[in-house]
Amino acid sequence: MSHYPPTLVKLIREFSRLPGIGEKTAERLAMHILKAPQKQALALADAIRDAREKMSLCQTCFGLADGQSCHICGNPARDPSLVCVVEQPADMVALEKSGAFSGSYHVLQGVLAPMDGVGPENLRIAELLKRVAEGGINEVVIATGTSVEGEATASYLSRILAEKGVSVSRIASGVPIGGELQYLDGLTLKRALDYRRKV
């Protein structure tokens, strides 16, 4: 990398700080930026600056928003009595892409991980409880992952939400369409059997 001018070295280093980007990929990205028309390169720089300066968290669900409210919380066609709890904004996007959910969301911004020093006070759990206490929520669907931390978070939320008198459900997980049983992990198979339904 020392063969490049300092300005290019700086660009390569910045790209290499991105997750999943090694030095070779960072070098290719930097060279692409240099070869791209100036207008395209500046558009990328503007998009990065705008994302950092204008993006914030929705004041209701804590998903990503361009203002105080995200497009989902601001949509009157959504069912506010049904709230799906997810770990991260990307999980909310994944569920939205599926088109299977028409309620609102609550983004925890992580999962309980005591070994890493992440307790309930580090997540958006108090805000969820406040939303439930304000009324109007009939059911909370817990859609955390199936990792140990995700399961622990789901268990914790189920317990404290049940005390608030709200209906609590957990998304089912199981055999994916086209999946072969021999290649699935034990937890996935257990879930598939636990949440089986009559046909």
mmCIF file of the C-alpha atoms, coordinates in Angstrom:
data_MODEL
# 
_entry.id   MODEL 
# 
loop_
_atom_site.group_PDB 
_atom_site.id 
_atom_site.type_symbol 
_atom_site.label_atom_id 
_atom_site.label_alt_id 
_atom_site.label_comp_id 
_atom_site.label_asym_id 
_atom_site.label_entity_id 
_atom_site.label_seq_id 
_atom_site.pdbx_PDB_ins_code 
_atom_site.Cartn_x 
_atom_site.Cartn_y 
_atom_site.Cartn_z 
_atom_site.occupancy 
_atom_site.B_iso_or_equiv 
_atom_site.pdbx_formal_charge 
_atom_site.auth_seq_id 
_atom_site.auth_comp_id 
_atom_site.auth_asym_id 
_atom_site.auth_atom_id 
_atom_site.pdbx_PDB_model_num 
ATOM 1   C CA . MET A 1 1   ? 0.000   0.000   0.000   1.00 0.00 ? 1   MET A CA 1 
ATOM 2   C CA . SER A 1 2   ? 2.968   2.275   0.528   1.00 0.00 ? 2   SER A CA 1 
ATOM 3   C CA . HIS A 1 3   ? 3.366   2.411   -3.257  1.00 0.00 ? 3   HIS A CA 1 
ATOM 4   C CA . TYR A 1 4   ? 0.289   4.638   -3.495  1.00 0.00 ? 4   TYR A CA 1 
ATOM 5   C CA . PRO A 1 5   ? 0.107   8.379   -2.769  1.00 0.00 ? 5   PRO A CA 1 
ATOM 6   C CA . PRO A 1 6   ? -0.951  9.202   0.817   1.00 0.00 ? 6   PRO A CA 1 
ATOM 7   C CA . THR A 1 7   ? -4.413  10.402  -0.285  1.00 0.00 ? 7   THR A CA 1 
ATOM 8   C CA . LEU A 1 8   ? -5.181  7.058   -1.929  1.00 0.00 ? 8   LEU A CA 1 
ATOM 9   C CA . VAL A 1 9   ? -3.724  5.131   1.023   1.00 0.00 ? 9   VAL A CA 1 
ATOM 10  C CA . LYS A 1 10  ? -6.119  7.019   3.303   1.00 0.00 ? 10  LYS A CA 1 
ATOM 11  C CA . LEU A 1 11  ? -9.098  6.097   1.089   1.00 0.00 ? 11  LEU A CA 1 
ATOM 12  C CA . ILE A 1 12  ? -8.066  2.425   1.016   1.00 0.00 ? 12  ILE A CA 1 
ATOM 13  C CA . ARG A 1 13  ? -7.695  2.392   4.817   1.00 0.00 ? 13  ARG A CA 1 
ATOM 14  C CA . GLU A 1 14  ? -11.167 3.899   5.277   1.00 0.00 ? 14  GLU A CA 1 
ATOM 15  C CA . PHE A 1 15  ? -12.756 1.305   2.981   1.00 0.00 ? 15  PHE A CA 1 
ATOM 16  C CA . SER A 1 16  ? -10.916 -1.517  4.775   1.00 0.00 ? 16  SER A CA 1 
ATOM 17  C CA . ARG A 1 17  ? -12.561 -0.462  8.070   1.00 0.00 ? 17  ARG A CA 1 
ATOM 18  C CA . LEU A 1 18  ? -15.951 -1.482  6.699   1.00 0.00 ? 18  LEU A CA 1 
ATOM 19  C CA . PRO A 1 19  ? -17.202 -4.916  7.821   1.00 0.00 ? 19  PRO A CA 1 
ATOM 20  C CA . GLY A 1 20  ? -16.342 -7.697  5.392   1.00 0.00 ? 20  GLY A CA 1 
ATOM 21  C CA . ILE A 1 21  ? -13.942 -5.518  3.386   1.00 0.00 ? 21  ILE A CA 1 
ATOM 22  C CA . GLY A 1 22  ? -10.364 -6.727  3.303   1.00 0.00 ? 22  GLY A CA 1 
ATOM 23  C CA . GLU A 1 23  ? -7.371  -4.775  2.001   1.00 0.00 ? 23  GLU A CA 1 
ATOM 24  C CA . LYS A 1 24  ? -7.644  -6.147  -1.563  1.00 0.00 ? 24  LYS A CA 1 
ATOM 25  C CA . THR A 1 25  ? -11.348 -5.286  -1.833  1.00 0.00 ? 25  THR A CA 1 
ATOM 26  C CA . ALA A 1 26  ? -10.680 -1.866  -0.287  1.00 0.00 ? 26  ALA A CA 1 
ATOM 27  C CA . GLU A 1 27  ? -8.012  -1.281  -2.910  1.00 0.00 ? 27  GLU A CA 1 
ATOM 28  C CA . ARG A 1 28  ? -10.431 -2.253  -5.725  1.00 0.00 ? 28  ARG A CA 1 
ATOM 29  C CA . LEU A 1 29  ? -13.124 0.059   -4.332  1.00 0.00 ? 29  LEU A CA 1 
ATOM 30  C CA . ALA A 1 30  ? -10.683 2.955   -4.062  1.00 0.00 ? 30  ALA A CA 1 
ATOM 31  C CA . MET A 1 31  ? -9.500  2.418   -7.639  1.00 0.00 ? 31  MET A CA 1 
ATOM 32  C CA . HIS A 1 32  ? -13.116 2.268   -8.804  1.00 0.00 ? 32  HIS A CA 1 
ATOM 33  C CA . ILE A 1 33  ? -13.807 5.626   -7.136  1.00 0.00 ? 33  ILE A CA 1 
ATOM 34  C CA . LEU A 1 34  ? -10.778 7.138   -8.890  1.00 0.00 ? 34  LEU A CA 1 
ATOM 35  C CA . LYS A 1 35  ? -11.918 5.846   -12.292 1.00 0.00 ? 35  LYS A CA 1 
ATOM 36  C CA . ALA A 1 36  ? -15.587 6.803   -11.816 1.00 0.00 ? 36  ALA A CA 1 
ATOM 37  C CA . PRO A 1 37  ? -16.852 10.127  -13.126 1.00 0.00 ? 37  PRO A CA 1 
ATOM 38  C CA . GLN A 1 38  ? -16.418 12.868  -10.539 1.00 0.00 ? 38  GLN A CA 1 
ATOM 39  C CA . LYS A 1 39  ? -20.197 13.342  -10.322 1.00 0.00 ? 39  LYS A CA 1 
ATOM 40  C CA . GLN A 1 40  ? -20.675 9.672   -9.332  1.00 0.00 ? 40  GLN A CA 1 
ATOM 41  C CA . ALA A 1 41  ? -17.898 9.775   -6.727  1.00 0.00 ? 41  ALA A CA 1 
ATOM 42  C CA . LEU A 1 42  ? -19.283 12.967  -5.185  1.00 0.00 ? 42  LEU A CA 1 
ATOM 43  C CA . ALA A 1 43  ? -22.810 11.468  -5.160  1.00 0.00 ? 43  ALA A CA 1 
ATOM 44  C CA . LEU A 1 44  ? -21.443 8.594   -3.052  1.00 0.00 ? 44  LEU A CA 1 
ATOM 45  C CA . ALA A 1 45  ? -19.751 11.039  -0.684  1.00 0.00 ? 45  ALA A CA 1 
ATOM 46  C CA . ASP A 1 46  ? -22.983 13.064  -0.393  1.00 0.00 ? 46  ASP A CA 1 
ATOM 47  C CA . ALA A 1 47  ? -25.041 9.908   0.280   1.00 0.00 ? 47  ALA A CA 1 
ATOM 48  C CA . ILE A 1 48  ? -22.662 8.893   3.089   1.00 0.00 ? 48  ILE A CA 1 
ATOM 49  C CA . ARG A 1 49  ? -22.745 12.389  4.596   1.00 0.00 ? 49  ARG A CA 1 
ATOM 50  C CA . ASP A 1 50  ? -26.559 12.584  4.346   1.00 0.00 ? 50  ASP A CA 1 
ATOM 51  C CA . ALA A 1 51  ? -26.981 9.168   5.971   1.00 0.00 ? 51  ALA A CA 1 
ATOM 52  C CA . ARG A 1 52  ? -24.794 10.180  8.915   1.00 0.00 ? 52  ARG A CA 1 
ATOM 53  C CA . GLU A 1 53  ? -26.346 13.637  9.342   1.00 0.00 ? 53  GLU A CA 1 
ATOM 54  C CA . LYS A 1 54  ? -30.027 12.976  8.593   1.00 0.00 ? 54  LYS A CA 1 
ATOM 55  C CA . MET A 1 55  ? -30.705 9.401   9.710   1.00 0.00 ? 55  MET A CA 1 
ATOM 56  C CA . SER A 1 56  ? -31.968 8.899   13.239  1.00 0.00 ? 56  SER A CA 1 
ATOM 57  C CA . LEU A 1 57  ? -34.041 6.441   15.229  1.00 0.00 ? 57  LEU A CA 1 
ATOM 58  C CA . CYS A 1 58  ? -37.833 6.567   15.083  1.00 0.00 ? 58  CYS A CA 1 
ATOM 59  C CA . GLN A 1 59  ? -39.137 7.930   18.379  1.00 0.00 ? 59  GLN A CA 1 
ATOM 60  C CA . THR A 1 60  ? -41.809 5.217   18.525  1.00 0.00 ? 60  THR A CA 1 
ATOM 61  C CA . CYS A 1 61  ? -40.249 1.952   17.327  1.00 0.00 ? 61  CYS A CA 1 
ATOM 62  C CA . PHE A 1 62  ? -36.512 2.828   17.264  1.00 0.00 ? 62  PHE A CA 1 
ATOM 63  C CA . GLY A 1 63  ? -36.150 1.707   13.666  1.00 0.00 ? 63  GLY A CA 1 
ATOM 64  C CA . LEU A 1 64  ? -34.262 3.862   11.176  1.00 0.00 ? 64  LEU A CA 1 
ATOM 65  C CA . ALA A 1 65  ? -35.953 7.084   10.108  1.00 0.00 ? 65  ALA A CA 1 
ATOM 66  C CA . ASP A 1 66  ? -35.243 10.262  8.171   1.00 0.00 ? 66  ASP A CA 1 
ATOM 67  C CA . GLY A 1 67  ? -37.153 12.256  10.774  1.00 0.00 ? 67  GLY A CA 1 
ATOM 68  C CA . GLN A 1 68  ? -38.908 11.723  14.093  1.00 0.00 ? 68  GLN A CA 1 
ATOM 69  C CA . SER A 1 69  ? -41.085 8.900   12.774  1.00 0.00 ? 69  SER A CA 1 
ATOM 70  C CA . CYS A 1 70  ? -40.333 6.053   10.376  1.00 0.00 ? 70  CYS A CA 1 
ATOM 71  C CA . HIS A 1 71  ? -42.506 5.302   7.349   1.00 0.00 ? 71  HIS A CA 1 
ATOM 72  C CA . ILE A 1 72  ? -44.105 2.319   9.119   1.00 0.00 ? 72  ILE A CA 1 
ATOM 73  C CA . CYS A 1 73  ? -45.108 4.121   12.330  1.00 0.00 ? 73  CYS A CA 1 
ATOM 74  C CA . GLY A 1 74  ? -46.414 6.989   10.199  1.00 0.00 ? 74  GLY A CA 1 
ATOM 75  C CA . ASN A 1 75  ? -48.584 4.695   8.073   1.00 0.00 ? 75  ASN A CA 1 
ATOM 76  C CA . PRO A 1 76  ? -52.255 4.779   9.199   1.00 0.00 ? 76  PRO A CA 1 
ATOM 77  C CA . ALA A 1 77  ? -52.935 1.494   7.359   1.00 0.00 ? 77  ALA A CA 1 
ATOM 78  C CA . ARG A 1 78  ? -50.726 -0.424  9.810   1.00 0.00 ? 78  ARG A CA 1 
ATOM 79  C CA . ASP A 1 79  ? -52.285 -2.178  12.825  1.00 0.00 ? 79  ASP A CA 1 
ATOM 80  C CA . PRO A 1 80  ? -50.924 -0.404  15.951  1.00 0.00 ? 80  PRO A CA 1 
ATOM 81  C CA . SER A 1 81  ? -52.450 -3.052  18.251  1.00 0.00 ? 81  SER A CA 1 
ATOM 82  C CA . LEU A 1 82  ? -49.990 -5.670  16.946  1.00 0.00 ? 82  LEU A CA 1 
ATOM 83  C CA . VAL A 1 83  ? -46.304 -5.065  17.717  1.00 0.00 ? 83  VAL A CA 1 
ATOM 84  C CA . CYS A 1 84  ? -43.429 -7.222  16.485  1.00 0.00 ? 84  CYS A CA 1 
ATOM 85  C CA . VAL A 1 85  ? -40.254 -7.023  18.577  1.00 0.00 ? 85  VAL A CA 1 
ATOM 86  C CA . VAL A 1 86  ? -36.992 -7.458  16.643  1.00 0.00 ? 86  VAL A CA 1 
ATOM 87  C CA . GLU A 1 87  ? -33.320 -7.184  17.506  1.00 0.00 ? 87  GLU A CA 1 
ATOM 88  C CA . GLN A 1 88  ? -32.085 -4.739  14.856  1.00 0.00 ? 88  GLN A CA 1 
ATOM 89  C CA . PRO A 1 89  ? -33.470 -2.468  12.099  1.00 0.00 ? 89  PRO A CA 1 
ATOM 90  C CA . ALA A 1 90  ? -32.234 -4.996  9.501   1.00 0.00 ? 90  ALA A CA 1 
ATOM 91  C CA . ASP A 1 91  ? -34.575 -7.612  11.039  1.00 0.00 ? 91  ASP A CA 1 
ATOM 92  C CA . MET A 1 92  ? -37.490 -5.220  10.605  1.00 0.00 ? 92  MET A CA 1 
ATOM 93  C CA . VAL A 1 93  ? -36.537 -4.733  6.950   1.00 0.00 ? 93  VAL A CA 1 
ATOM 94  C CA . ALA A 1 94  ? -36.351 -8.517  6.420   1.00 0.00 ? 94  ALA A CA 1 
ATOM 95  C CA . LEU A 1 95  ? -39.856 -8.981  7.838   1.00 0.00 ? 95  LEU A CA 1 
ATOM 96  C CA . GLU A 1 96  ? -41.158 -6.103  5.725   1.00 0.00 ? 96  GLU A CA 1 
ATOM 97  C CA . LYS A 1 97  ? -39.712 -7.679  2.576   1.00 0.00 ? 97  LYS A CA 1 
ATOM 98  C CA . SER A 1 98  ? -41.641 -10.860 3.365   1.00 0.00 ? 98  SER A CA 1 
ATOM 99  C CA . GLY A 1 99  ? -44.910 -8.916  3.310   1.00 0.00 ? 99  GLY A CA 1 
ATOM 100 C CA . ALA A 1 100 ? -46.205 -11.192 6.081   1.00 0.00 ? 100 ALA A CA 1 
ATOM 101 C CA . PHE A 1 101 ? -46.675 -8.586  8.816   1.00 0.00 ? 101 PHE A CA 1 
ATOM 102 C CA . SER A 1 102 ? -49.037 -5.620  8.858   1.00 0.00 ? 102 SER A CA 1 
ATOM 103 C CA . GLY A 1 103 ? -48.580 -4.351  12.415  1.00 0.00 ? 103 GLY A CA 1 
ATOM 104 C CA . SER A 1 104 ? -45.980 -2.057  13.925  1.00 0.00 ? 104 SER A CA 1 
ATOM 105 C CA . TYR A 1 105 ? -42.507 -2.830  15.247  1.00 0.00 ? 105 TYR A CA 1 
ATOM 106 C CA . HIS A 1 106 ? -40.258 -2.304  18.223  1.00 0.00 ? 106 HIS A CA 1 
ATOM 107 C CA . VAL A 1 107 ? -36.492 -2.520  17.689  1.00 0.00 ? 107 VAL A CA 1 
ATOM 108 C CA . LEU A 1 108 ? -34.542 -3.550  20.794  1.00 0.00 ? 108 LEU A CA 1 
ATOM 109 C CA . GLN A 1 109 ? -31.180 -2.467  19.335  1.00 0.00 ? 109 GLN A CA 1 
ATOM 110 C CA . GLY A 1 110 ? -29.598 -5.757  20.412  1.00 0.00 ? 110 GLY A CA 1 
ATOM 111 C CA . VAL A 1 111 ? -30.171 -8.780  22.635  1.00 0.00 ? 111 VAL A CA 1 
ATOM 112 C CA . LEU A 1 112 ? -29.448 -9.663  26.228  1.00 0.00 ? 112 LEU A CA 1 
ATOM 113 C CA . ALA A 1 113 ? -25.829 -10.768 26.507  1.00 0.00 ? 113 ALA A CA 1 
ATOM 114 C CA . PRO A 1 114 ? -24.687 -10.744 30.163  1.00 0.00 ? 114 PRO A CA 1 
ATOM 115 C CA . MET A 1 115 ? -21.220 -12.043 29.230  1.00 0.00 ? 115 MET A CA 1 
ATOM 116 C CA . ASP A 1 116 ? -20.771 -8.911  27.100  1.00 0.00 ? 116 ASP A CA 1 
ATOM 117 C CA . GLY A 1 117 ? -22.277 -6.617  29.717  1.00 0.00 ? 117 GLY A CA 1 
ATOM 118 C CA . VAL A 1 118 ? -25.582 -6.135  27.861  1.00 0.00 ? 118 VAL A CA 1 
ATOM 119 C CA . GLY A 1 119 ? -28.516 -6.186  30.253  1.00 0.00 ? 119 GLY A CA 1 
ATOM 120 C CA . PRO A 1 120 ? -32.152 -5.057  29.970  1.00 0.00 ? 120 PRO A CA 1 
ATOM 121 C CA . GLU A 1 121 ? -31.153 -1.470  30.719  1.00 0.00 ? 121 GLU A CA 1 
ATOM 122 C CA . ASN A 1 122 ? -28.943 -1.427  27.592  1.00 0.00 ? 122 ASN A CA 1 
ATOM 123 C CA . LEU A 1 123 ? -31.826 -2.315  25.273  1.00 0.00 ? 123 LEU A CA 1 
ATOM 124 C CA . ARG A 1 124 ? -35.080 -0.555  24.373  1.00 0.00 ? 124 ARG A CA 1 
ATOM 125 C CA . ILE A 1 125 ? -37.071 -2.755  26.761  1.00 0.00 ? 125 ILE A CA 1 
ATOM 126 C CA . ALA A 1 126 ? -38.237 0.082   29.047  1.00 0.00 ? 126 ALA A CA 1 
ATOM 127 C CA . GLU A 1 127 ? -39.619 1.873   25.997  1.00 0.00 ? 127 GLU A CA 1 
ATOM 128 C CA . LEU A 1 128 ? -41.484 -1.283  24.941  1.00 0.00 ? 128 LEU A CA 1 
ATOM 129 C CA . LEU A 1 129 ? -43.034 -1.612  28.401  1.00 0.00 ? 129 LEU A CA 1 
ATOM 130 C CA . LYS A 1 130 ? -44.048 2.051   28.256  1.00 0.00 ? 130 LYS A CA 1 
ATOM 131 C CA . ARG A 1 131 ? -45.765 1.505   24.896  1.00 0.00 ? 131 ARG A CA 1 
ATOM 132 C CA . VAL A 1 132 ? -47.659 -1.458  26.328  1.00 0.00 ? 132 VAL A CA 1 
ATOM 133 C CA . ALA A 1 133 ? -48.621 0.502   29.471  1.00 0.00 ? 133 ALA A CA 1 
ATOM 134 C CA . GLU A 1 134 ? -50.023 3.345   27.368  1.00 0.00 ? 134 GLU A CA 1 
ATOM 135 C CA . GLY A 1 135 ? -52.613 0.905   26.012  1.00 0.00 ? 135 GLY A CA 1 
ATOM 136 C CA . GLY A 1 136 ? -53.823 0.010   22.560  1.00 0.00 ? 136 GLY A CA 1 
ATOM 137 C CA . ILE A 1 137 ? -51.474 -2.964  22.116  1.00 0.00 ? 137 ILE A CA 1 
ATOM 138 C CA . ASN A 1 138 ? -53.258 -6.314  22.116  1.00 0.00 ? 138 ASN A CA 1 
ATOM 139 C CA . GLU A 1 139 ? -50.427 -8.630  21.071  1.00 0.00 ? 139 GLU A CA 1 
ATOM 140 C CA . VAL A 1 140 ? -46.639 -8.547  21.085  1.00 0.00 ? 140 VAL A CA 1 
ATOM 141 C CA . VAL A 1 141 ? -44.914 -10.922 18.670  1.00 0.00 ? 141 VAL A CA 1 
ATOM 142 C CA . ILE A 1 142 ? -41.338 -11.670 19.727  1.00 0.00 ? 142 ILE A CA 1 
ATOM 143 C CA . ALA A 1 143 ? -39.132 -12.145 16.665  1.00 0.00 ? 143 ALA A CA 1 
ATOM 144 C CA . THR A 1 144 ? -35.642 -12.328 18.125  1.00 0.00 ? 144 THR A CA 1 
ATOM 145 C CA . GLY A 1 145 ? -33.174 -14.785 16.632  1.00 0.00 ? 145 GLY A CA 1 
ATOM 146 C CA . THR A 1 146 ? -32.671 -18.384 17.688  1.00 0.00 ? 146 THR A CA 1 
ATOM 147 C CA . SER A 1 147 ? -29.192 -17.805 19.118  1.00 0.00 ? 147 SER A CA 1 
ATOM 148 C CA . VAL A 1 148 ? -28.724 -18.419 22.850  1.00 0.00 ? 148 VAL A CA 1 
ATOM 149 C CA . GLU A 1 149 ? -28.940 -14.650 23.408  1.00 0.00 ? 149 GLU A CA 1 
ATOM 150 C CA . GLY A 1 150 ? -32.001 -14.304 21.177  1.00 0.00 ? 150 GLY A CA 1 
ATOM 151 C CA . GLU A 1 151 ? -33.788 -17.111 23.008  1.00 0.00 ? 151 GLU A CA 1 
ATOM 152 C CA . ALA A 1 152 ? -32.860 -15.650 26.413  1.00 0.00 ? 152 ALA A CA 1 
ATOM 153 C CA . THR A 1 153 ? -34.172 -12.255 25.307  1.00 0.00 ? 153 THR A CA 1 
ATOM 154 C CA . ALA A 1 154 ? -37.417 -13.828 24.067  1.00 0.00 ? 154 ALA A CA 1 
ATOM 155 C CA . SER A 1 155 ? -37.861 -15.695 27.344  1.00 0.00 ? 155 SER A CA 1 
ATOM 156 C CA . TYR A 1 156 ? -37.216 -12.551 29.401  1.00 0.00 ? 156 TYR A CA 1 
ATOM 157 C CA . LEU A 1 157 ? -39.633 -10.464 27.316  1.00 0.00 ? 157 LEU A CA 1 
ATOM 158 C CA . SER A 1 158 ? -42.318 -13.167 27.441  1.00 0.00 ? 158 SER A CA 1 
ATOM 159 C CA . ARG A 1 159 ? -42.150 -13.229 31.219  1.00 0.00 ? 159 ARG A CA 1 
ATOM 160 C CA . ILE A 1 160 ? -42.303 -9.477  31.818  1.00 0.00 ? 160 ILE A CA 1 
ATOM 161 C CA . LEU A 1 161 ? -44.918 -8.836  29.111  1.00 0.00 ? 161 LEU A CA 1 
ATOM 162 C CA . ALA A 1 162 ? -47.196 -11.580 30.447  1.00 0.00 ? 162 ALA A CA 1 
ATOM 163 C CA . GLU A 1 163 ? -47.244 -9.679  33.756  1.00 0.00 ? 163 GLU A CA 1 
ATOM 164 C CA . LYS A 1 164 ? -48.573 -6.631  31.873  1.00 0.00 ? 164 LYS A CA 1 
ATOM 165 C CA . GLY A 1 165 ? -51.636 -8.514  30.666  1.00 0.00 ? 165 GLY A CA 1 
ATOM 166 C CA . VAL A 1 166 ? -50.791 -8.386  26.984  1.00 0.00 ? 166 VAL A CA 1 
ATOM 167 C CA . SER A 1 167 ? -50.930 -11.407 24.679  1.00 0.00 ? 167 SER A CA 1 
ATOM 168 C CA . VAL A 1 168 ? -47.411 -12.591 23.809  1.00 0.00 ? 168 VAL A CA 1 
ATOM 169 C CA . SER A 1 169 ? -46.416 -14.865 20.933  1.00 0.00 ? 169 SER A CA 1 
ATOM 170 C CA . ARG A 1 170 ? -43.115 -16.068 19.502  1.00 0.00 ? 170 ARG A CA 1 
ATOM 171 C CA . ILE A 1 171 ? -42.425 -16.513 15.812  1.00 0.00 ? 171 ILE A CA 1 
ATOM 172 C CA . ALA A 1 172 ? -42.124 -20.132 14.800  1.00 0.00 ? 172 ALA A CA 1 
ATOM 173 C CA . SER A 1 173 ? -38.940 -21.389 13.237  1.00 0.00 ? 173 SER A CA 1 
ATOM 174 C CA . GLY A 1 174 ? -38.426 -24.644 11.471  1.00 0.00 ? 174 GLY A CA 1 
ATOM 175 C CA . VAL A 1 175 ? -37.648 -26.350 8.211   1.00 0.00 ? 175 VAL A CA 1 
ATOM 176 C CA . PRO A 1 176 ? -37.137 -23.884 5.362   1.00 0.00 ? 176 PRO A CA 1 
ATOM 177 C CA . ILE A 1 177 ? -38.893 -24.500 2.039   1.00 0.00 ? 177 ILE A CA 1 
ATOM 178 C CA . GLY A 1 178 ? -36.672 -26.791 -0.003  1.00 0.00 ? 178 GLY A CA 1 
ATOM 179 C CA . GLY A 1 179 ? -34.589 -27.686 3.050   1.00 0.00 ? 179 GLY A CA 1 
ATOM 180 C CA . GLU A 1 180 ? -33.405 -31.256 3.547   1.00 0.00 ? 180 GLU A CA 1 
ATOM 181 C CA . LEU A 1 181 ? -33.693 -32.607 7.082   1.00 0.00 ? 181 LEU A CA 1 
ATOM 182 C CA . GLN A 1 182 ? -30.233 -34.153 7.081   1.00 0.00 ? 182 GLN A CA 1 
ATOM 183 C CA . TYR A 1 183 ? -28.621 -30.718 6.700   1.00 0.00 ? 183 TYR A CA 1 
ATOM 184 C CA . LEU A 1 184 ? -30.591 -28.915 9.407   1.00 0.00 ? 184 LEU A CA 1 
ATOM 185 C CA . ASP A 1 185 ? -29.297 -28.251 12.909  1.00 0.00 ? 185 ASP A CA 1 
ATOM 186 C CA . GLY A 1 186 ? -30.902 -29.818 15.976  1.00 0.00 ? 186 GLY A CA 1 
ATOM 187 C CA . LEU A 1 187 ? -32.532 -26.614 17.241  1.00 0.00 ? 187 LEU A CA 1 
ATOM 188 C CA . THR A 1 188 ? -34.235 -26.027 13.895  1.00 0.00 ? 188 THR A CA 1 
ATOM 189 C CA . LEU A 1 189 ? -35.588 -29.582 13.853  1.00 0.00 ? 189 LEU A CA 1 
ATOM 190 C CA . LYS A 1 190 ? -36.740 -29.317 17.478  1.00 0.00 ? 190 LYS A CA 1 
ATOM 191 C CA . ARG A 1 191 ? -38.583 -26.088 16.698  1.00 0.00 ? 191 ARG A CA 1 
ATOM 192 C CA . ALA A 1 192 ? -40.155 -27.625 13.610  1.00 0.00 ? 192 ALA A CA 1 
ATOM 193 C CA . LEU A 1 193 ? -41.519 -30.465 15.730  1.00 0.00 ? 193 LEU A CA 1 
ATOM 194 C CA . ASP A 1 194 ? -42.525 -28.285 18.686  1.00 0.00 ? 194 ASP A CA 1 
ATOM 195 C CA . TYR A 1 195 ? -44.562 -25.934 16.488  1.00 0.00 ? 195 TYR A CA 1 
ATOM 196 C CA . ARG A 1 196 ? -46.099 -28.578 14.252  1.00 0.00 ? 196 ARG A CA 1 
ATOM 197 C CA . ARG A 1 197 ? -49.760 -28.130 13.295  1.00 0.00 ? 197 ARG A CA 1 
ATOM 198 C CA . LYS A 1 198 ? -52.534 -30.491 12.288  1.00 0.00 ? 198 LYS A CA 1 
ATOM 199 C CA . VAL A 1 199 ? -53.150 -31.000 8.568   1.00 0.00 ? 199 VAL A CA 1 
# 
